[in-house]
Amino acid sequence: MGKRQNRVLLKIIIVVPYMLVLYIFQSMVFPYLKIAGVSPLLLPLAVAGAALFNGRVAGGVIGIFAGVLCDLSFNHSTIVFTVFLAVAGVLLGAVCDSVLVKGFPSYLLCCICLLFLCGFVQMFPLVFLHGVPVLPLMGVVLRQTLYSIFFTIPIYYMARFVSRVI
């Protein structure tokens, strides 16, 4: 194997367990530890970290992987989060490459924006297909975002570690 193939293999060996650990916490641990009726979203935080530290290509690839895992954890048969997190990873990566500094304040800003957008993606079918009022759903999105923000610090350090290794 060449150096390039070894590097790609190393990236896969590091990123896959990192994402699977976040998936396990998001889908199997935190649904039992709800605060104010909501569970945190962890996988979008990893997409924001990949986009910030590694750019748009890594943000898009991690976004696809995280989106598939999010769709699995929400028990949906759709690919809404797969597409959304892939596009979000590419766009965040482009913004981070050109505008933002690679640091915690930029990561926190990206996470807040991405979490709010994830909340809107989750509430979209409820509003437009089932006629649920928007105001109570906005409260749920806000609570979910605030709960998820608690995990930005450990995931920031994990994302920074992963980006330095790869």
Number of C-alpha atoms within 10 A of each C-alpha: 6 6 8 9 10 11 14 11 13 13 15 13 11 14 18 12 11 16 19 15 13 21 20 14 16 20 21 12 13 16 14 10 12 13 13 10 10 20 20 23 24 26 26 26 27 25 32 36 35 30 32 31 24 21 22 25 17 21 30 26 19 27 31 23 21 28 23 19 22 25 16 17 14 13 10 11 8 12 14 15 26 21 16 17 30 25 18 25 32 24 18 28 28 18 17 22 17 10 10 17 14 15 13 16 11 16 24 18 13 23 25 19 15 21 26 17 17 21 20 16 14 16 19 15 12 15 14 11 9 9 9 14 12 13 9 9 18 15 11 16 21 15 19 23 24 16 18 20 18 11 14 22 14 10 19 23 13 15 25 19 12 18 19 10 11 14
